[in-house]
């Protein structure tokens, strides 16, 4: 069993499992799948404020979602602590490794490029833009768009919501622009 858990799961197993989350949540109580709404729930729970956006009954509407987030976090911790983690070099397509090498990224021994995401990388201009600026844009954009990538792509599309289709299209276009225009300029 441990051997199965340690291997990457094929799309035809992982995809249907993720896809079954949407109808399960709808059947259990009209819930929608998404993670970014937890940012609002956490602020409403911990920050005493007079902003109307954070003044609502977060326990009634968001406690299940915070529990779901805690389960994801705990599951990730348990998997890393007891099932091991990525210990070797990440296998990339040769063209991808070559393209990243031309941008100055050569260390593929972790889950992300150490040249950008490290303490020394954080203190550089590309590091600040990538980590701090990108983190702000992702958090703000998820709330402004009414959901994150998982919420729109999984739950929104499953509910046939046109705004989610527009958002998912925007995610892909934005990803392509960052990959082929912004990232080469930064590195």
Rosetta blueprint (number, residue, H / E / L):
1 X L
2 X H
3 X H
4 X H
5 X H
6 X H
7 X L
8 X L
9 X L
10 X L
11 X H
12 X H
13 X H
14 X H
15 X H
16 X H
17 X H
18 X H
19 X H
20 X H
21 X H
22 X H
23 X H
24 X H
25 X H
26 X H
27 X H
28 X H
29 X H
30 X L
31 X L
32 X L
33 X L
34 X L
35 X L
36 X L
37 X H
38 X H
39 X H
40 X H
41 X H
42 X H
43 X H
44 X H
45 X H
46 X H
47 X L
48 X L
49 X L
50 X L
51 X L
52 X H
53 X H
54 X H
55 X L
56 X L
57 X L
58 X H
59 X H
60 X H
61 X H
62 X H
63 X H
64 X H
65 X H
66 X H
67 X H
68 X H
69 X H
70 X H
71 X H
72 X H
73 X H
74 X H
75 X H
76 X H
77 X H
78 X H
79 X H
80 X H
81 X H
82 X H
83 X L
84 X L
85 X L
86 X L
87 X L
88 X L
89 X L
90 X L
91 X L
92 X L
93 X L
94 X H
95 X H
96 X H
97 X H
98 X H
99 X H
100 X H
101 X H
102 X H
103 X L
104 X L
105 X L
106 X L
107 X L
108 X L
109 X L
110 X L
111 X L
112 X L
113 X L
114 X L
115 X L
116 X L
117 X L
118 X L
119 X H
120 X H
121 X H
122 X H
123 X L
124 X L
125 X H
126 X H
127 X H
128 X H
129 X H
130 X H
131 X H
132 X H
133 X H
134 X H
135 X H
136 X H
137 X H
138 X H
139 X H
140 X H
141 X H
142 X H
143 X H
144 X H
145 X L
146 X L
147 X L
148 X L
149 X H
150 X H
151 X H
152 X H
153 X H
154 X H
155 X H
156 X H
157 X H
158 X H
159 X L
160 X L
161 X L
162 X H
163 X H
164 X H
165 X H
166 X H
167 X H
168 X H
169 X H
170 X H
171 X H
172 X H
173 X H
174 X H
175 X H
176 X H
177 X H
178 X H
179 X H
180 X H
181 X H
182 X H
183 X H
184 X H
185 X H
186 X H
187 X L
